[in-house]
């Protein structure tokens, strides 16, 4: 029995949920999970519905058949096969904790993605990557060759058929052109402090200021550096008794967890962009295991 999900975005109006439920029922769909959100400030409506197909309807048949339902509401919609693994390219520089974490989660099945390539501007993790039979591409980036380097990066992405780029502590600023071309399909991770610290050694700065909370933020990449729509965040408490090295270690753990949760939400089509914010539907208790194992 096929498992699908439908994602819908449109202007809020009466009858949307009824129209969707009726269409699915008439086409052999049995709803197993449903989430919706009506933003009263923007009048935007968001919905995600998981269902099983009891008549063997294909994605193409559902996508085409739903057009007559979607048109009166002005819906942007898509049907997804929940068994399909999203193709992902990971980009990394010299901090490998997030890369290693993602490779491990993928290997044990807790993050059901197909890592089709790893791109780096250094050779540090070539052996780690190729030992897992994943293509590794070292593409050096300088001020002088940035356009050429980004063209090479996009060539890898396109030839691999990747649907998502993950910046797993990739320490290069992407161009406006690349950000726009891959809008909503690049996820980044960075540390979060209160107060904010930028530049070299942010964990040391936080330690010297006696920060009590450190954390991480994962967001979509936009042309505004580190200001894209936030997908996931978390914090951990630290004390005066801990060292600057403890801050670094704990911070890296939080970064790994936050990035993995953000990717998990994205690949299961639970994230909707809502202007400068996101709507993130949680995985229901009954559906998490099937999502986790793909």
C-alpha positions as CSV (number, residue, x, y, z in Angstrom):
1,X,0.0,0.0,0.0
2,X,1.5,3.3,-1.1
3,X,2.0,6.1,1.5
4,X,1.8,9.7,0.2
5,X,1.5,13.1,1.6
6,X,-0.1,16.3,0.2
7,X,1.2,19.8,1.1
8,X,-1.0,22.8,0.4
9,X,-0.5,26.6,0.7
10,X,-3.1,29.2,-0.2
11,X,-5.1,32.1,1.1
12,X,-7.4,31.1,3.9
13,X,-11.0,30.6,3.0
14,X,-14.0,28.4,4.0
15,X,-14.2,24.9,2.7
16,X,-10.5,24.1,2.0
17,X,-10.2,21.2,4.4
18,X,-13.5,19.7,3.3
19,X,-12.5,19.9,-0.3
20,X,-9.2,18.2,0.3
21,X,-10.7,15.4,2.5
22,X,-13.4,14.8,-0.1
23,X,-10.9,14.5,-3.0
24,X,-8.8,12.0,-1.0
25,X,-11.8,9.9,0.0
26,X,-13.1,9.8,-3.6
27,X,-9.7,8.7,-4.8
28,X,-9.1,5.9,-2.4
29,X,-7.1,7.9,0.1
30,X,-7.2,7.0,3.8
31,X,-5.9,9.9,5.9
32,X,-3.4,8.8,8.6
33,X,-2.1,12.2,9.8
34,X,-3.2,15.8,9.2
35,X,-1.8,19.2,10.3
36,X,-3.0,22.6,9.4
37,X,-2.4,26.2,10.3
38,X,-4.3,29.4,9.5
39,X,-2.2,32.5,10.0
40,X,-4.6,35.3,11.0
41,X,-2.0,38.0,10.4
42,X,-1.2,37.1,6.8
43,X,-4.4,35.2,5.9
44,X,-2.2,32.3,4.7
45,X,-3.3,28.8,5.1
46,X,-1.0,25.8,5.3
47,X,-1.8,22.1,5.4
48,X,0.0,18.7,5.3
49,X,-1.9,15.5,5.0
50,X,-0.5,12.0,5.1
51,X,-2.6,9.2,3.6
52,X,-2.5,5.7,2.2
53,X,-3.7,4.9,-1.3
54,X,-6.1,2.0,-1.3
55,X,-6.7,2.1,-5.1
56,X,-3.2,2.2,-6.3
57,X,-3.4,5.8,-7.6
58,X,-0.1,7.2,-8.8
59,X,1.5,10.5,-7.8
60,X,0.9,11.8,-11.3
61,X,-2.7,10.8,-11.3
62,X,-3.3,12.5,-7.9
63,X,-1.3,15.6,-8.9
64,X,-3.3,16.0,-12.1
65,X,-6.6,15.1,-10.6
66,X,-6.3,17.6,-7.8
67,X,-5.9,20.6,-10.2
68,X,-9.7,21.1,-10.4
69,X,-9.9,21.2,-6.6
70,X,-6.9,23.5,-6.2
71,X,-7.9,26.1,-8.8
72,X,-10.9,27.8,-7.1
73,X,-8.8,28.2,-3.9
74,X,-5.6,29.3,-5.7
75,X,-3.7,26.5,-4.0
76,X,0.0,25.8,-4.4
77,X,0.2,22.1,-3.8
78,X,2.3,18.9,-4.3
79,X,1.9,15.2,-3.7
80,X,4.9,13.4,-2.3
81,X,5.8,9.7,-2.0
82,X,6.7,9.2,1.6
83,X,8.9,6.2,0.7
84,X,11.2,8.2,-1.6
85,X,14.5,9.4,-0.1
86,X,15.5,13.0,-0.9
87,X,18.8,13.4,-2.6
88,X,21.1,15.7,-0.6
89,X,24.5,17.3,-1.1
90,X,26.4,18.2,2.0
91,X,29.0,21.0,2.0
92,X,31.6,21.2,4.7
93,X,34.9,23.1,5.5
94,X,37.2,22.1,8.4
95,X,34.7,21.5,11.3
96,X,33.5,18.0,10.7
97,X,31.2,17.3,13.6
98,X,27.9,18.0,11.7
99,X,29.1,16.0,8.7
100,X,30.1,13.0,10.7
101,X,26.8,13.1,12.6
102,X,24.8,13.2,9.4
103,X,26.8,10.4,7.8
104,X,26.1,8.3,10.9
105,X,22.4,9.1,11.1
106,X,22.0,8.3,7.4
107,X,23.9,5.0,7.9
108,X,21.7,3.7,10.7
109,X,18.5,4.9,9.0
110,X,17.5,7.6,11.5
111,X,17.8,10.3,8.8
112,X,16.4,8.7,5.6
113,X,18.2,10.7,2.9
114,X,20.3,9.8,-0.1
115,X,23.6,11.7,0.3
116,X,24.7,11.9,-3.3
117,X,27.8,14.0,-2.8
118,X,29.9,15.9,-0.3
119,X,31.6,19.1,-1.4
120,X,34.4,20.8,0.5
121,X,36.9,23.6,0.0
122,X,39.5,21.4,1.9
123,X,40.6,17.8,1.6
124,X,40.3,17.0,5.4
125,X,37.2,14.7,5.1
126,X,37.9,13.0,1.7
127,X,38.8,9.7,3.3
128,X,35.8,9.7,5.7
129,X,33.4,10.3,2.8
130,X,34.8,8.0,0.1
131,X,35.0,5.2,2.7
132,X,31.2,5.3,2.7
133,X,31.0,5.1,-1.1
134,X,29.9,8.8,-1.4
135,X,31.4,11.0,-4.1
136,X,33.7,13.7,-2.6
137,X,34.5,16.9,-4.5
138,X,37.1,19.4,-3.3
139,X,36.3,22.8,-4.8
140,X,38.6,25.5,-3.7
141,X,37.0,28.9,-3.3
142,X,38.9,32.3,-3.4
143,X,37.8,35.8,-4.0
144,X,39.2,35.5,-7.5
145,X,37.6,32.3,-8.5
146,X,34.3,32.4,-6.6
147,X,32.0,32.5,-9.7
148,X,33.9,29.6,-11.3
149,X,33.9,27.7,-8.1
150,X,30.1,28.2,-7.5
151,X,29.5,27.1,-11.1
152,X,31.4,23.9,-10.3
153,X,29.4,23.4,-7.1
154,X,26.1,23.8,-9.0
155,X,27.2,21.4,-11.7
156,X,27.8,18.7,-9.0
157,X,24.3,19.5,-7.5
158,X,22.5,19.3,-10.8
159,X,24.3,16.3,-12.2
160,X,23.6,14.4,-8.9
161,X,19.9,15.4,-9.1
162,X,20.1,16.9,-5.5
163,X,17.0,18.5,-4.1
164,X,18.6,19.9,-1.0
165,X,22.0,21.4,-0.1
166,X,23.1,21.2,3.6
167,X,25.8,23.6,4.8
168,X,27.3,21.4,7.6
169,X,29.6,24.2,8.9
170,X,30.7,25.3,5.4
171,X,32.6,28.5,6.0
172,X,32.1,30.3,2.8
173,X,29.4,32.9,2.0
174,X,27.3,31.9,-1.0
175,X,26.6,34.4,-3.7
176,X,23.3,36.1,-4.2
177,X,22.8,34.2,-7.4
178,X,23.2,30.8,-5.8
179,X,21.0,31.7,-2.9
180,X,18.2,32.8,-5.2
181,X,18.6,29.8,-7.5
182,X,18.3,27.3,-4.6
183,X,15.8,29.4,-2.6
184,X,14.2,27.2,0.1
185,X,16.6,24.3,-0.7
186,X,19.7,25.3,1.3
187,X,19.8,24.7,5.0
188,X,22.5,26.1,7.2
189,X,23.5,25.7,10.9
190,X,25.3,28.2,13.1
191,X,25.8,28.8,16.8
192,X,23.5,31.0,18.8
193,X,24.4,32.9,21.9
194,X,22.8,35.5,24.2
195,X,24.3,38.1,23.8
196,X,25.4,37.5,20.2
197,X,29.1,37.0,19.4
198,X,30.6,37.2,15.9
199,X,34.0,36.8,14.4
200,X,36.8,34.5,15.5
201,X,36.3,32.2,18.5
202,X,32.7,32.9,19.4
203,X,32.7,30.2,22.1
204,X,35.7,31.8,23.7
205,X,34.0,35.1,23.7
206,X,30.9,33.6,25.3
207,X,33.0,31.9,27.9
208,X,34.8,35.2,28.7
209,X,31.4,37.0,29.1
210,X,30.1,34.3,31.4
211,X,27.2,33.3,29.1
212,X,24.8,30.8,30.7
213,X,23.0,29.6,27.6
214,X,24.6,28.4,24.3
215,X,22.7,27.0,21.4
216,X,22.3,26.6,17.7
217,X,20.0,27.8,14.9
218,X,19.2,26.0,11.6
219,X,17.6,28.1,8.9
220,X,17.1,28.4,5.2
221,X,19.8,30.3,3.4
222,X,18.9,33.7,1.9
223,X,20.9,36.6,0.6
224,X,20.8,38.1,4.1
225,X,23.7,36.3,5.9
226,X,22.4,34.1,8.7
227,X,19.0,35.8,8.7
228,X,16.9,33.3,6.6
229,X,13.7,31.7,7.9
230,X,14.4,29.7,11.0
231,X,13.5,26.0,11.0
232,X,14.9,24.7,14.3
233,X,16.6,25.9,17.4
234,X,17.8,24.6,20.7
235,X,19.9,25.7,23.7
236,X,21.8,24.1,26.5
237,X,22.7,25.6,29.9
238,X,26.3,26.1,30.9
239,X,27.8,27.3,34.2
240,X,30.8,29.2,35.6
241,X,32.5,25.9,36.4
242,X,32.8,24.8,32.8
243,X,35.8,25.7,30.6
244,X,35.9,27.3,27.1
245,X,36.6,23.8,25.8
246,X,33.4,22.6,27.4
247,X,31.5,25.4,25.6
248,X,32.9,24.2,22.3
249,X,32.1,20.6,22.9
250,X,28.5,21.2,24.1
251,X,27.9,23.7,21.3
252,X,28.9,21.2,18.7
253,X,26.5,18.6,20.2
254,X,23.7,21.1,20.0
255,X,24.6,22.1,16.4
256,X,24.5,18.4,15.3
257,X,21.1,17.8,16.9
258,X,19.5,21.0,15.6
259,X,20.7,20.5,12.0
260,X,19.5,16.9,12.0
261,X,16.1,17.9,13.2
262,X,15.8,20.7,10.6
263,X,16.7,18.3,7.8
264,X,14.3,15.7,9.1
265,X,11.5,18.2,9.1
266,X,12.4,19.4,5.6
267,X,12.7,16.0,3.9
268,X,9.3,15.0,5.3
269,X,7.7,18.1,3.9
270,X,6.8,19.5,7.3
271,X,8.3,23.0,6.7
272,X,6.4,25.8,5.0
273,X,7.9,29.2,4.4
274,X,5.6,32.0,5.6
275,X,7.3,35.3,4.7
276,X,10.4,35.6,6.8
277,X,9.2,32.9,9.1
278,X,8.4,29.2,8.8
279,X,5.5,27.0,9.8
280,X,6.9,23.6,11.0
281,X,4.4,20.9,11.6
282,X,5.6,18.3,14.2
283,X,5.8,14.6,13.4
284,X,2.8,12.9,15.1
285,X,3.7,10.1,17.6
286,X,2.1,7.6,15.3
287,X,4.0,8.6,12.2
288,X,7.5,9.3,13.6
289,X,8.7,5.8,13.4
290,X,7.7,5.4,9.8
291,X,9.3,8.8,9.0
292,X,12.4,7.9,10.9
293,X,13.0,4.7,9.0
294,X,11.8,6.1,5.7
